[in-house]
Amino acid sequence: MTLKDLGYTDYLAKFRIEQQLDSFQVGRVISEHKERYVVMTESGEYDSELIGHLRFTAESRHDFPAVGDWVAITEYDDDKALIHSIYPRSSIIERQAVGKIGQKQIIATNIDFGLIVQAVDRDFNINRLERYLTICYDSKVNSVIILNKIDLLSKTELASILEQVTSRIHGVPTFPISNLTNAGFAALKEMIKPGETYCLLGSSGVGKSTLINALSGKEQMKTGEISTSTSKGRHVTSHRELIVLENGGIFIDNPGMREVGIADADSGLEMTFDEIVKLSEKCRYSDCTHLHEQGCAVLEALENEDLDQVSYDNYVKMLKEKEHYESTVEEKRKKDKQFGKMIKAHKKNRKHNKY
């Protein structure tokens, strides 16, 4: 295994020299388990942890390693290492953290392609596709849609789903496949290039782990049995994990996501809903919300049935989520600032009373 096989680039090599990190080994985080990390290098894998300085100076989750990160390490035992530094990230796929106000959750870093996987039988949901696309666009990651389990549909049913996708989503490669029959795999394999990183995104049971196994030609990931009642695979991926395929390509498998919350995704929304953005340029008011204003080109297109109503509703819903997230971030900043002032005043009073 070479660093190039893991996705190492000339930019990272230059950064290593400029930041005087060439005395450390360089490796990539392939899995994370409660602030312990497995790092893969040219010489093997290391069970790794952060040095104290990195841990205590971290201001947020973004200052800790994530799956996909490049790190500088030193070995201190046969298979153990310390992480001294995190290299710059070319991309970060993240979502609004579930149950944590005003916070984001990193899904993976240094990704070239986000592979959005949906099963066409029960899981297919074009609104959710637009959510994943928005996250990928905002992360500056190329998107690919994979529609799995096409063996469960007739040709007419599949054609109907593909028409729905192309009418709402433009310019995104779409691959209808079957893990069971390998239909569509030849075209998908042609897209995968050595040294590039592909992050699998999707709900539980859509066949992400099975897809990796099929592409690699061997059992890379553990998969569950198919449920006879739901026709879904039982979810078994419990953490993010990076896998390098022998025939090229680096894959990151993810636990299924029940919620795909939108954070501050301005550019992502604009790219996903480019049709609405183009229409908005014709609105009477530059600050038009596209909800109730007179002279709104978006609402006019809806009335004339030139714009898909369901897509518009999804846009409005995600826009409101973004605005709510931004307001909670601002509220959290104010509370943190007030708390900081209180601590400062407390320390000042303790010092005064001491004398």
N, C-alpha and C positions, 0 to 999 in steps of 0.2 A: 504494500500500500504506500503510495507516494502522496505528498502534500497536494500535488496537482490533481490526483484522483479525488481528493477531499474538497476540491474547489479553490485551492490556494491561487492567488493572483499576483501579478507583478506589482500592483498597488500595495498589497499587504506586505510583500517582500521589501519594498521601498520604505514603507512605514516602519518596519522592524528595524531597519538600519538607522533611519533618521531618529528614532526614539531610543536608540541604543538598547534594543531588546534582543540583539543577536547572541547574547550570552545565555539566553533562556531557550528552552525547547518551544516550538510552536505546535499547537494542536487545535482541534475543533471539538466543541462540546457536543456529544452525541446523545446524552440523556441527563436528566436532572432529577434528584430525589431529595427534597427537603434541604436545600442549600448544600448538598453534596453533588458532585458532577462527575460523569465519566467523560474523559477527554481522550480522543483518538489522535495519535501521532504516527509518524512513519515507523517508529519502533514498537508500537503497541498501544494498549489502552491503560489509562491510569484512573484510579479512584481519587478524585481531587477535591480540595476545599480551598476557600479563599484565605489569603494572608490576613492578619488582623487589621492592617491599615485599610485595605479595601473594604472590609466588612464594616468598620466603624466610621468611615468617611462617606459611606453610601447614603444619599439623601432620598432615594426612591428605589422602587423595584427595577428601574431602568439601569441602575448602577451595579446590578448583580448580573452574572452570566445567564444566558438563556440558550436553549438548544439551537444550534446553528452558529453560535459565536466562535470567533477565533480568539485564543488566549495564549499568554506567555506563561509557561510553567517551569518548575524545577522538581526533579524527582528526589524524594527523600527515603524511599523504600523501593522494593522490587516492583510493586504495582501501585504506589501511592505518590501523589504530587501536590504541590502548592500552586495556586493560581496567583500570579503577581500582577497581571494586567489584562485588560480586555481590548482587543483591536477595534478600530472604528467599524461601524455596521453600515453595509451598503443599503440595507432595507430592514424594516421591522414590521411584521404583520401583527397587529394587535386589535383588541376589541375592548369595549367597555367591560370592566371587571364585574362579574356577577355578584350582587349583594354588597358591593363596596362603592359608596357614593364618591363620585368625582375621581375615580381611579381607572387605570387601564390595565389590561392583562396582556402580556407579551405571549403570542402564540409561537413564533419562531423568528429567527433573524437570518440575514444574508441569504434571502430567497430570490431566485430568478423567476420562478413560475409558481403561481398558486393554482393547484388542480382542484377545482370545485366538483366534488363527486355527489351525485344524487342517484337514487334508485328510481326507475321510471314507474314502478308499480304503485307503491304506497307513499314513498318519500317525496315524490316530485312536487316542487313548490316554486314557482317562478319568482314570487316575491322574495323568498329566501335566497334565490340565486342572485337577485339584485343586491341583497344585503352583502353577500360574500364579495360580489364584484366591487361594491363601494369600498369595502375594507382593503381589497387588493389594489385598487386604483389609488387610494389614499396612501398606501404603502409603497407606491411606485413599483409594483410587482406585476408582471405579465399574467393575464388570466387565461385559463383553459377550462372549459366545461366538459365533464365526463358524465354521460348518462348511462348508468349501469343497469344490468338485468333486463336487457332488451329481449331476451329469450322468453320473457313472461308476457310480452305484448304481441299483438298481430301487427302486420305491416301497416295497416290503416291507423291503428292506435299510435304507433310510433311516429308515423308521418304527422299526425295531429299535434303531438308533443313538440316535434322539431319545428313545426310551423309556429307554435306559441313562442318558442325560444327566439327564433329569427325575427318575429314581428316586434318583440320587446327589447331584445338585446342585439346590438350591432357590432360587428367586427371582432367577435370573440370566437376563436376556434372551438368547435363542438364535436366531441367524439362519442357516438353511440356504441357501447360495447356490451359484451357478456362475459363475465368471469367464468361462467359455466361452459360456454361453447367456444370461447376465445374469439368470437366475432368482433371485428373492429380493432383487434390488437395489432395487426400489421401496421396500420396507419398511425396508431398511437406510439408504437415503438420507434417509428421513423422520426418522431418529434423529439424524442429524448436524446440529449447530447451528453457525452462524458464531461465531468467537471462542473456541470450546472446543477443547481439545487431546486428540487420540486417539493412543495409543501402540500400535503393532502388535507383538504378542508371538507367537512360534511358532517352529517348527523351519524348517530350510532347505527350500525347494521346495514350501511349502504355498500359495504364491500371494499373499504379502503385497504385493509391489511391483506385481503385476498388478492387485490389488484397488485400490490407489491410482490406477492409471491408469484403471481402469474407472469409479471414482467421480468422477474429475476430467474424464473425457471426452477426455483427451489423454495423450500419452506423457510422464509426469512422471518415472518411474523406469525404469531399464534392467532388462529382464527376460531370463531365459535361455530357451533352447529346451527343450521337453519331451522327457525321455528316453524312448525307446521301450521300454527294458527295465524301468524302474521307474515309469513314468507320472508322474514328478516333474519339476518345473521345476528346471533347474540354478541353484544359488544364485549370485547376482551381487552382492548388497548387501554391501559390505565395511566399511561404517561407518554409524553412526547419522546420520540426516538428517531435518531438519524441513522439511515442505512445506506451503504454504498453498494450499488449493484455491480456484479462482476462484468456485465456487458455494458457498463457506462450509466451515468446518472446517479444523483444523490437524492434520496427520498427522506422526507420527514413525515412520519405517521403521527396522527393526533388522536386523542380521545374524542369521541363524538360530542358535538356541541349542541346543547338544547337551546341556548340563547346566543344570538349574534348581535350584541348591542352596539349601536353606533356611537362613536365618541366625536371628537372634533374633526369630522371628515368632509371639509368643504370641497376640496378638489375631487375627492372620491365621488361625492354626490353629483358634481357637475359632469363628470365623465360618464357615470352610469346613466344619468338622465339628461344626456346631451340634447335630446329633442326639446325638452322643457327649457333648457338654458338658451337654446337658439330662439325659441318663441319669446322668451322673456326680454330679448333685445328689442322687441317691437312693442313692449308695454308702454303705456303713457307715462308712468312714473318709474324713475330709476330705482326706487326703494320698494317696488311692488312686492307684496307678499304672495301674490297669486292665490289669494283666498277669497277676497270679496270686492276688490277694487274695480271701479269703472275704468274701462280702457285697458283691461288686462288681456294681453294676447293669448295667454295660457288658458284662461277661463273661456275665452272666445273659441279657441280650438276644441275645448271640451264640449262646448255647446254645439259646435258644428260636427262633432264626432270625428275630428281630425287628430285627436289625441286619445290614447287609451285611458279610460277612466280608472281601471284597476292600477295601472302603472302610476298614474297621477296620485291616487290615494296612498300608494306605497311611498312615493316621494315625500308627500306631506307628513306621513307618519315618521319617516326617518329624519326629516328636517326638524321636526319637533323633538325627537330624541336627542339630536345633536345640540339643539338650543338648551334643552334641559340639562344635558351633561355639562355644557359650558357654564350654565348658571350655578350648578353644584360645585364645579371647580372654583369659581369665584367666591362662593360662599365658604368653601373649605379654606381658601387662602386668607379670607378675613378672620375666620376663627383661629387659624394658626398664628396670624399676626397678633391677635388679641391675647392668645395664650403666651406668645413670646414676650409681649410687654408685661404680662402678669408675672412671669418668671423673673424677668429683669428687675421689676419693682420689688419682688420678694427678696432677691439676692441683695439689692441695695439696702432694704430695711434691715436684713440680718447683719450686714456689715456695719450699719449705723448703730444698731442696738448692741453690737459686740463691744463698741467703744463707749 
